Amino acid sequence: MIVTALVATILLDYIGSRRGERSYLFATPAPAVAVPAPGTFPSEKPEARVQEKAAPRTIEAALAASLAAAGVADDAVLALKDAKGRPQFEVELPAALYASIETALDKALKAESVRVVGKKRTKAAERTEVLWSLRRPPKQDASIAFLLPAEPPVVAAAGGPAAKKGPRGQVALIMDDMGNSLETLDALLALGRPVTVSILPYSAQAAETARIAHERGLEVLLHLPLESVNNHEDMAQTEGLIMAAMTEPAIVAAFEASYDRVPFAAGTNNHMGSRFTAERDLMRAILRPIKERGLFFVDSRTTAKTVALDEARAMGILATQRDVFLDADEDRGRIRGRLIELFQKARKKGWAVGICHPFPETLEALRTSFGLVDAYDLEAVPVSKLVR
């Protein structure tokens, strides 16, 4: 019986070992682990596929993206390193603008997994500095220093009221492609700012748009269609297009026909025109009737090769040019940032001209952000104020 019991015990221990259970007499070989070939991942372990994802961007890139998302233009940002080699950004903004972006920046940083661990405000006679201390786990530290220039003191004249501080610069905004919707004109009028209205001559409501805009105090331009280098689809759909192959009498006649369709036009700017504005002879041909009508000219700068502004001034025509396109590409999310870029250019050189189009996103950006012109200590003016 003892022998029988011993044999049974050994047999049961063996069977258990084969089932993967704990064995006292028989060792169970460890299961083989398949080693994936380089660049491959075992399908039964999806967590290994995390390695396929793109590496998170650097904290410098995360900060730059957050500032852009909050509406801070690139040229307001200076990227530096502190004494320990940590990223440190400096941003110069008017105090009112800083207040308007603070919440948006907090949110944008959070989306980049960056925590704001402190905000320290230091005030001096010339400016106020707000230092944001930032951290991204596990051990990435950085900072953003906001430099807020102090407002100059108001000096009172002897025995009289305090002198009024003038604006730091002037900014003009042109809304192109007008004349197809009176609702768009209503949206511009609701801004309460002197936006210049540039009207396509053969648009359905060109004359009515010009009349209402003029009556409500907005400046009117003729948005003159000129031949482009490669914008063939838009050219084919644009009535009244002035082509480079036209004779000068035909160019003048086409201009006169367009001008007659936009009453109250004080000046003109080009619609498209990348081919036309790059040719001196063509520009002189179109500028002659513009001069005869006593109009000013705004070069929309649809090509870097443009000679339009030079030719206009050489002919004694009051003229200026566009500095910033708010919405020239399909990235509508950057409109507010480009509006701020326009304001910053105006602060730096004393004036700037922006051009935009009646897209819903543009109208919304203007509704919510054009008022920041005051925070930048700028005066919004009709574009005629900036021609020379």
C-alpha positions as CSV (number, residue, x, y, z in Angstrom):
1,M,0.0,0.0,0.0
2,I,2.9,2.3,0.8
3,V,4.4,1.7,-2.6
4,T,1.0,2.3,-4.3
5,A,0.6,5.6,-2.5
6,L,4.1,6.7,-3.3
7,V,3.6,5.9,-7.0
8,A,0.2,7.8,-7.0
9,T,1.8,10.8,-5.4
10,I,4.6,10.9,-7.9
11,L,2.1,10.5,-10.8
12,L,-0.1,13.3,-9.6
13,D,2.8,15.6,-9.1
14,Y,4.0,14.9,-12.7
15,I,0.5,15.5,-14.1
16,G,0.3,18.8,-12.2
17,S,3.6,19.9,-13.5
18,R,2.4,19.3,-17.1
19,R,-0.6,21.5,-16.4
20,G,1.6,24.4,-15.2
21,E,0.8,23.9,-11.6
22,R,3.4,24.0,-8.8
23,S,5.5,20.8,-8.8
24,Y,7.7,19.5,-6.0
25,L,9.6,16.9,-8.1
26,F,9.4,18.1,-11.7
27,A,10.6,21.6,-12.9
28,T,8.4,23.3,-15.4
29,P,10.4,24.9,-18.2
30,A,9.8,28.7,-18.5
31,P,7.8,29.6,-21.6
32,A,9.8,30.9,-24.4
33,V,9.5,34.7,-25.0
34,A,9.3,35.7,-28.6
35,V,11.7,38.6,-29.4
36,P,10.2,40.8,-32.0
37,A,12.3,41.6,-35.0
38,P,13.7,45.2,-35.1
39,G,11.0,47.7,-36.0
40,T,8.1,45.2,-35.2
41,F,5.8,44.8,-32.2
42,P,4.0,41.7,-31.0
43,S,0.3,42.1,-31.7
44,E,-0.7,40.7,-28.3
45,K,0.9,43.7,-26.5
46,P,-0.7,46.8,-27.9
47,E,1.0,49.0,-25.2
48,A,4.3,48.3,-27.1
49,R,2.9,50.3,-30.0
50,V,3.3,53.5,-28.0
51,Q,6.8,53.6,-29.4
52,E,5.4,54.2,-32.8
53,K,3.9,57.6,-31.8
54,A,5.8,60.8,-32.6
55,A,7.9,62.0,-29.7
56,P,6.3,65.0,-27.8
57,R,7.5,68.3,-29.0
58,T,10.1,70.1,-27.0
59,I,9.0,72.5,-24.2
60,E,10.3,75.4,-26.3
61,A,8.0,74.4,-29.2
62,A,5.1,73.8,-26.7
63,L,5.5,77.3,-25.3
64,A,5.7,78.9,-28.8
65,A,2.6,77.0,-29.8
66,S,0.7,78.1,-26.7
67,L,1.6,81.7,-27.2
68,A,0.4,81.5,-30.8
69,A,-2.8,79.9,-29.8
70,A,-3.4,82.7,-27.3
71,G,-3.1,85.2,-30.1
72,V,0.5,86.5,-29.5
73,A,2.2,87.2,-32.8
74,D,5.6,85.7,-33.5
75,D,7.5,88.9,-33.8
76,A,6.5,89.9,-30.2
77,V,8.3,86.8,-28.8
78,L,12.0,86.6,-28.0
79,A,13.3,83.0,-27.2
80,L,16.2,83.0,-24.7
81,K,17.9,80.7,-22.2
82,D,18.4,81.5,-18.5
83,A,21.6,81.0,-16.6
84,K,20.9,77.3,-16.2
85,G,20.1,76.7,-19.8
86,R,16.4,76.5,-19.3
87,P,14.0,78.0,-22.0
88,Q,13.0,81.6,-21.2
89,F,10.7,83.6,-23.4
90,E,10.3,87.3,-23.3
91,V,7.1,88.9,-24.7
92,E,6.4,92.6,-24.9
93,L,2.7,93.5,-24.8
94,P,0.5,96.4,-23.8
95,A,-0.9,95.7,-20.3
96,A,-4.5,95.6,-21.6
97,L,-3.6,93.0,-24.2
98,Y,-1.8,90.9,-21.6
99,A,-5.0,90.9,-19.5
100,S,-7.0,89.7,-22.6
101,I,-4.8,86.7,-23.4
102,E,-4.0,85.5,-19.8
103,T,-6.9,83.0,-19.6
104,A,-6.4,81.8,-23.2
105,L,-2.7,81.2,-22.5
106,D,-3.4,79.2,-19.3
107,K,-5.7,77.0,-21.3
108,A,-3.2,76.5,-24.2
109,L,-0.3,75.6,-21.8
110,K,-2.5,73.1,-20.1
111,A,-3.2,71.4,-23.4
112,E,0.5,71.1,-23.9
113,S,0.8,69.4,-20.4
114,V,2.7,72.5,-19.1
115,R,1.7,73.7,-15.6
116,V,1.9,77.2,-14.4
117,V,3.6,76.9,-11.0
118,G,3.9,80.6,-10.2
119,K,3.3,84.2,-11.5
120,K,5.5,86.9,-10.1
121,R,4.7,90.6,-10.8
122,T,7.5,93.2,-10.5
123,K,6.7,96.8,-11.1
124,A,9.3,99.5,-12.1
125,A,9.0,103.1,-13.4
126,E,9.4,102.1,-17.1
127,R,7.5,98.8,-17.1
128,T,5.8,96.0,-15.2
129,E,7.2,92.5,-15.6
130,V,5.1,89.4,-15.0
131,L,7.2,86.2,-14.8
132,W,5.4,82.9,-15.3
133,S,7.3,79.9,-13.9
134,L,6.4,76.7,-15.9
135,R,7.0,73.0,-15.5
136,R,6.2,70.0,-17.6
137,P,6.6,66.7,-15.8
138,P,8.9,65.1,-15.0
139,K,11.6,67.7,-14.8
140,Q,11.3,70.3,-17.6
141,D,11.3,73.9,-16.3
142,A,10.8,77.1,-18.3
143,S,9.5,80.6,-18.0
144,I,7.8,83.4,-19.8
145,A,8.5,87.0,-18.9
146,F,5.8,89.4,-20.0
147,L,7.1,92.9,-20.3
148,L,4.3,95.5,-20.0
149,P,5.5,99.0,-20.8
150,A,4.3,101.7,-18.4
151,E,1.9,104.3,-19.8
152,P,3.6,107.7,-20.1
153,P,2.4,110.2,-17.6
154,V,-0.1,112.8,-18.6
155,V,1.4,116.2,-18.3
156,A,-0.9,119.1,-17.5
157,A,-0.4,122.4,-19.1
158,A,0.1,125.3,-16.7
159,G,-3.2,126.6,-15.6
160,G,-5.1,124.3,-17.9
161,P,-6.5,120.8,-18.3
162,A,-4.2,117.8,-18.6
163,A,-2.8,117.3,-22.1
164,K,-4.3,114.4,-24.0
165,K,-1.9,111.7,-24.9
166,G,-1.9,111.0,-28.6
167,P,-2.0,107.5,-30.1
168,R,1.3,105.7,-30.6
169,G,0.5,104.9,-34.3
170,Q,-2.3,104.5,-36.8
171,V,-3.7,101.3,-38.4
172,A,-5.9,101.0,-41.5
173,L,-7.9,97.9,-42.3
174,I,-9.3,97.2,-45.8
175,M,-12.1,94.7,-46.3
176,D,-11.7,93.4,-49.9
177,D,-14.2,91.6,-52.1
178,M,-17.2,93.6,-50.9
179,G,-20.4,94.1,-52.9
180,N,-22.0,90.6,-52.7
181,S,-23.7,90.9,-49.3
182,L,-25.2,93.8,-47.4
183,E,-25.2,91.6,-44.3
184,T,-21.4,91.7,-44.4
185,L,-21.5,95.5,-44.6
186,D,-23.8,95.5,-41.5
187,A,-21.2,93.4,-39.6
188,L,-18.5,96.0,-40.4
189,L,-20.7,98.9,-39.5
190,A,-21.4,97.2,-36.1
191,L,-17.7,97.4,-35.3
192,G,-17.9,101.1,-34.9
193,R,-14.5,101.4,-36.5
194,P,-13.4,103.1,-39.7
195,V,-12.9,100.0,-41.8
196,T,-12.3,100.8,-45.5
197,V,-14.6,99.0,-47.9
198,S,-13.1,97.8,-51.2
199,I,-15.9,96.8,-53.7
200,L,-15.7,94.5,-56.7
201,P,-17.2,96.6,-59.5
202,Y,-19.3,93.8,-61.0
203,S,-20.6,92.4,-57.8
204,A,-24.3,92.1,-57.4
205,Q,-24.7,95.0,-54.9
206,A,-21.7,97.1,-55.7
207,A,-23.5,100.4,-56.0
208,E,-25.8,99.8,-53.0
209,T,-22.8,98.8,-50.8
210,A,-20.9,101.9,-51.8
211,R,-23.9,104.2,-51.1
212,I,-24.6,102.7,-47.7
213,A,-20.9,102.6,-46.7
214,H,-20.5,106.3,-47.7
215,E,-23.6,107.4,-45.9
216,R,-22.5,105.7,-42.7
217,G,-19.0,107.2,-42.9
218,L,-16.9,104.3,-44.2
219,E,-14.3,105.0,-46.9
220,V,-14.9,103.3,-50.3
221,L,-12.4,101.9,-52.7
222,L,-12.7,100.4,-56.2
223,H,-11.3,96.8,-55.9
224,L,-9.9,96.7,-59.4
225,P,-9.5,93.2,-61.0
226,L,-6.1,92.7,-62.7
227,E,-4.6,89.7,-64.3
228,S,-2.9,87.1,-62.1
229,V,0.0,84.9,-63.0
230,N,-1.7,81.6,-62.2
231,N,-5.0,82.2,-60.5
232,H,-6.9,81.0,-63.6
233,E,-10.1,79.8,-61.9
234,D,-10.7,83.1,-60.2
235,M,-9.8,85.1,-63.3
236,A,-12.3,83.1,-65.3
237,Q,-15.1,84.0,-62.8
238,T,-14.2,87.7,-62.5
239,E,-16.1,90.0,-64.7
240,G,-14.3,93.2,-65.7
241,L,-10.9,91.6,-65.4
242,I,-8.2,93.8,-67.0
243,M,-5.7,91.7,-68.9
244,A,-2.0,92.3,-69.7
245,A,-2.6,91.7,-73.4
246,M,-5.0,94.6,-73.7
247,T,-4.0,97.8,-75.5
248,E,-3.7,101.0,-73.4
249,P,-7.0,102.4,-74.7
250,A,-8.7,99.1,-73.8
251,I,-7.2,99.2,-70.3
252,V,-8.4,102.7,-69.8
253,A,-11.9,101.9,-71.0
254,A,-12.1,98.8,-68.7
255,F,-11.0,101.0,-65.8
256,E,-13.6,103.7,-66.5
257,A,-16.3,101.1,-66.8
258,S,-15.4,99.6,-63.4
259,Y,-15.0,103.0,-61.8
260,D,-18.5,104.0,-62.9
261,R,-20.0,101.0,-61.1
262,V,-18.6,102.0,-57.6
263,P,-19.9,105.5,-56.6
264,F,-18.1,107.4,-53.9
265,A,-14.8,105.6,-54.5
266,A,-11.9,107.7,-53.1
267,G,-9.2,105.3,-54.3
268,T,-8.5,101.9,-55.6
269,N,-6.6,98.8,-54.8
270,N,-5.8,95.7,-56.9
271,H,-7.8,92.5,-56.9
272,M,-5.4,89.7,-57.8
273,G,-2.9,91.3,-60.3
274,S,0.3,89.4,-59.6
275,R,1.2,89.6,-63.3
276,F,-0.1,93.1,-63.9
277,T,1.5,94.8,-61.0
278,A,4.9,93.3,-61.8
279,E,5.1,95.1,-65.2
280,R,6.0,98.8,-65.2
281,D,4.4,99.6,-68.6
282,L,1.2,98.0,-67.6
283,M,1.1,99.8,-64.2
284,R,1.7,103.2,-65.9
285,A,-1.2,102.5,-68.3
286,I,-3.6,101.8,-65.4
287,L,-2.3,104.5,-63.1
288,R,-2.8,107.3,-65.7
289,P,-6.7,107.3,-65.4
290,I,-6.4,106.8,-61.7
291,K,-4.3,110.0,-61.5
292,E,-6.7,111.8,-63.8
293,R,-9.6,110.9,-61.5
294,G,-7.7,112.2,-58.5
295,L,-7.8,108.8,-56.8
296,F,-5.2,107.3,-54.5
297,F,-3.8,103.8,-54.9
298,V,-3.1,101.0,-52.5
299,D,-0.8,98.2,-53.7
300,S,-2.3,94.9,-52.3
301,R,1.1,93.3,-52.8
302,T,-0.1,90.0,-54.4
303,T,3.4,89.4,-55.6
304,A,6.8,90.1,-54.2
305,K,7.8,91.4,-57.7
306,T,5.3,94.3,-57.6
307,V,6.4,97.7,-58.9
308,A,3.0,99.3,-58.4
309,L,3.8,101.5,-55.4
310,D,7.1,102.7,-57.0
311,E,5.3,103.6,-60.2
312,A,2.4,105.3,-58.5
313,R,4.7,107.6,-56.4
314,A,6.9,108.2,-59.4
315,M,3.8,109.6,-61.2
316,G,2.9,111.8,-58.2
317,I,-0.1,109.6,-57.1
318,L,-0.8,109.4,-53.4
319,A,-0.2,105.7,-52.6
320,T,0.6,103.1,-49.9
321,Q,0.8,99.4,-49.7
322,R,-0.5,96.4,-47.7
323,D,1.6,95.2,-44.7
324,V,-0.4,92.2,-43.4
325,F,-2.9,89.8,-45.0
326,L,-5.2,88.6,-42.2
327,D,-6.7,85.7,-44.1
328,A,-4.9,85.1,-47.4
329,D,-4.6,81.3,-46.8
330,E,-6.9,78.6,-45.5
331,D,-5.6,78.6,-42.0
332,R,-8.5,80.6,-40.5
333,G,-7.3,79.9,-37.0
334,R,-4.5,82.4,-37.3
335,I,-6.6,85.5,-38.2
336,R,-6.5,86.9,-34.7
337,G,-2.7,86.4,-34.4
338,R,-2.3,88.2,-37.7
339,L,-4.5,91.1,-36.6
340,I,-2.2,91.4,-33.6
341,E,0.8,91.3,-35.9
342,L,-0.8,94.2,-37.8
343,F,-1.1,96.2,-34.5
344,Q,2.5,95.4,-33.6
345,K,3.8,96.6,-37.0
346,A,1.8,99.8,-36.5
347,R,3.4,100.4,-33.1
348,K,6.9,99.8,-34.5
349,K,6.8,102.0,-37.5
350,G,3.9,104.3,-36.6
351,W,1.4,103.0,-39.2
352,A,0.4,99.8,-40.9
353,V,-2.2,98.6,-43.5
354,G,-4.1,95.3,-43.3
355,I,-6.2,93.6,-45.8
356,C,-8.8,91.0,-45.1
357,H,-11.9,89.3,-46.8
358,P,-15.5,88.8,-45.7
359,F,-15.1,85.2,-44.4
360,P,-17.2,84.3,-41.4
361,E,-14.1,83.6,-39.4
362,T,-12.6,87.0,-40.3
363,L,-15.8,88.9,-39.3
364,E,-15.9,87.0,-36.0
365,A,-12.2,87.7,-35.3
366,L,-12.8,91.4,-36.0
367,R,-15.9,91.4,-33.8
368,T,-14.0,90.0,-30.8
369,S,-10.5,91.4,-31.3
370,F,-10.4,94.6,-33.4
371,G,-11.0,96.5,-30.2
372,L,-7.5,95.6,-29.1
373,V,-6.4,98.4,-31.3
374,D,-7.0,100.6,-28.2
375,A,-4.9,98.3,-26.0
376,Y,-2.0,98.9,-28.4
377,D,-2.6,102.6,-28.1
378,L,-3.3,102.9,-31.8
379,E,-5.8,104.9,-33.8
380,A,-7.9,103.1,-36.4
381,V,-8.1,105.3,-39.5
382,P,-9.4,105.2,-43.1
383,V,-6.6,104.1,-45.4
384,S,-6.5,107.5,-47.1
385,K,-4.9,108.8,-43.9
386,L,-1.8,106.6,-44.7
387,V,-1.2,107.4,-48.3
388,R,1.6,109.8,-49.3
